[in-house]
């Protein structure tokens, strides 16, 4: 984050000691520590809340994209058309064969 080495940190502490004095420096350090701790806790809570919201938003999308599969016994099988097509001409030909020849309009 910050490239502060030991010499830079020592310089900052010396300047703070000169500006604030030896009596107020522990109070200021404690206040800065509390502020940083509260900031860290708030940022962690915010990160957790955003992560939870993202997971909740992605969950319904995953359910829509991947439909539940039905067990094999519940899956409707389409009727086979080949058996109906082959049966129809046979029934029509048997009905035509059963009609008497004298019932035709030409015979009258």
Buried (B, 14 or more C-beta within 10 A) or exposed (E): EEEEEEEEEEEEEEEBEEEBEEEEBEEEEEEEEEEEEEEEEEEEEEEEEEEEEEEEEEEEEEEEEEEEEEEEEEEEEEEEEEEEEEEEEEEEEEEEEEEEEEEEEEEE
